[in-house]
């Protein structure tokens, strides 16, 4: 279901595109690549010069290599387009600080602590925030078992995805319907 129709006429002014891809490697590790592109439908005057319509203002890449326990074992950042060439595009090596972090254990806070402000690039740091969920999605059903709610009689632990979002809360109707064994009845508050 798309968004509702706009209530007034509008003119496009900025496009930000964020994408992520996951690759399973031959060595048992995974590469997660994220990309952020900012562009404008009209030319824009930057301090560094005129940027033609449609040409990226930012075209940034961030790749992490992770093991199957969500630990980052390698990291690389690259900048194909930046507003201040020779300046913005020198921060890439700082993102090697991601190495050693775990995507499921305080990752976003750790990234902010070490790469916010002048210690990093605002856009690359923002791009890093999508890495945990992109990796979980990539691992779902392959690395992390995401059982379907049926044929689980011998399982002692609930499926990984339960209690990780609103729809799959264990006291909610989706879990009651699709994962009845793992339902937790809501506490009566009357």
N, C-alpha and C positions, 0 to 999 in steps of 0.2 A: 504494500500500500504506500504510494508516494505521499509526500507532503501535500497539504491543502494548497489550492491555487492562491497565488499572491493577491492581496487585497488592492494593490495599486500597480501601475506600470513601473517597471524597473529597468535599469541599464547596468550591464555587467561591468565591474570595475577591477576585480582581482580574482585570480584562480589559484588556489592551492591544491595540489594533488599529492597525496601520500599513498605510497604502495609498499607492500612487503611481499617477499618471496622466500620460501624455505627450500633448502636443498639438502637431501641426505647424502652424505659423502661416503666414499668407499672405505674410509678408515673408522667408521662408526660414529663420527662426529656429524654435526649439522651446521650449515651456514644459513644464517637468517640475514637477508639483505633488505634494507629499508631505504626508500628514496623520497625526497621532498622536492617538489618543483613549485615555485611561485612565478606567475607571469601576469601580465596585464594585457587587456584587449586593445589598448591604445599605447602609443609610445610614452615612455616615462623618463623624465629628466632626473638623473641621479647625480650626486656630487662628483662621481667618477665619469659622468658623461651620459649621453642619450642612449636609452635602451629601446630598440624598436618594438612595436606592438607584437605580442606573441612570443618574443624571445625571453627565455628565463631570466629572472632577476636572481633567483636561487635555484640551483640544481645540485642537490647535496645527497650523498650516499653514506650509509653507515652499515657495515657488515660486522656481525659477530659470529664467532664459531663457538658452539656450545656442545657440551656432552649431554648424555641422556638424563643427567640429574639437574639440568638447567644451569650448570656452571659455565661461565664464559671463560674460554681458554685462549681466545684470540679476538682482536678487535681492530678495525680499520675504518677510517673516515676519509672521504674524498669530496672535493668541491669542483664541479664542472662549470658552474656559473655562480658568481657572487657579486654583490654590489660594489665591493672595494677590492678589486683584484690586487694580488700581492700582499694583502693584509688578512682578509677573511679566510682565504684559502691556506693559511699557514697553521691553523689550529688543529688540523687533523691528528697529529701525533698525540695530542692531549687525550684523545678518546681511547688510547691504549690503557688508560686507567680503569676501563671497564673490565679488564682481565682480572679474574679472581672473584668477581661479583657473581651472585646467584640471582637469577631472574625472579625467583619466587620468595626471596628473603630480603625485603626492604630495598629492592632494586631502585625504584624511582626516587626514594629519599636519598640513597647513596649517590645516585647520579647528580641530583641537585646539590648535595653537599660538596662534591668535588669538581663539578663542571658548570655551575651556574655563574652568572655574571661574567666578569672578564676572564675567568678561568676556562671558559669554553665558548662555543657558538650557541646563541639562543636557539637557533633553528635545529642544529644537530642534537642539542640536549632535549628539545621537545620531541624530535624524531625518536630518540632513544626510548621515550615513554611507551611507544607502541610495541616494543620488542617482547615484553613478557607475554602479552595475550597473543601476539602473532606466533610465538613459539609454542604456547599451549595448543593453539589450533593446529599447528603443524604436527605436533606430537600425538594429538588425539587419535586414538584407535591404532596407532603404530607403536609409539614408545610408551604412552600412557594408556592403559586399558580403559575404554569408555564403554562399559557394558551397556546393553540395551534394556536392561530391566527384566529380562526373561532368562530362564535357565541359569539362575545364580544360586541355587540351593547350597552349593558347597563354598560360596564366598563368605568371608568373615569381615571384610571391609567394604564400606559403601563405594560406589563408583567415584572416581576422581572428580568428576564435574559437579557433584552435588554440593550445595552450599557455597558455590562460587559465583552465583549471580541471583538476581531476583526471581527469575522463573524457576530455577532449580533449587530453591530453598526447601529443606526437608520437611517443613511444616506447611508447604504450599500445595496447591491442587495439581500442578504438573508432576511433582514427585509422587503424589498419591495415585495419579493415573498411570504414569509410565514406570515408576520404580516403587511399587507399593510396599515391598519388603523393607525399604529404607525410610518410609514415612515416619516422621515424629509428629504426633498429634499436638496441636497448639495447646498451650496452657490456658485453661478457662480463667479469665480475669474477672469474673463476676463475683 
